[in-house]
């Protein structure tokens, strides 16, 4: 409706059985519908068959206790865009997660291990920084993030997460209205780029 591209998806309620929609194409990724911080997101979340999909949905229902959302997995690169403001918006530089030692970085995603397991991060060479993309592509991603922010009537500050496939199609995978703003997280780090603000200035601006 808003002309914002997202992966095709289906919600699997823990209280109601449903068939896997025929319009969903494998591989699929199974997530918690309404939890955050990549809860229950691991390599097992990406499934390639209906059998594995049902196993993972059951895990979300029984172990986590919430509904599951199943999305088409978008192989490619993952970016984050921080936004500040209400009527007038300020967009932070596009930030990217890098998998410098991964065999197939386009198949990687920000699981709990990728975020917080130091051994896993070291083995995959996981890091984040200013996206290595053209100005034209940065403008495109920022514009999609801004449209998403406005469409969802967000305010104050937020982070829009997207993935981009090999054809440079950009898909919004999450609009986070309450992102982590710790000093060494992506939102804050992207605000330091080109010495725009320091951490205290960022917090004062949000306040």
Protein Blocks (a to p, Z undefined) as FASTA:
>chain_A
ZZpacdddddddfkbccdddfkbccddddddfkbghhiaiafklpccbfklmmmmmmmmm
mmnopacddddddeddddddddedjkbccdddddddddfkbfblmlgccdfklmmmmklm
mmnopacddddddfklmmmmmmmmmmmmmmnopghiacddddddfkopacdfbdcfbbcf
bfkbmklmmmmgghlbcfklmmmmmZZ
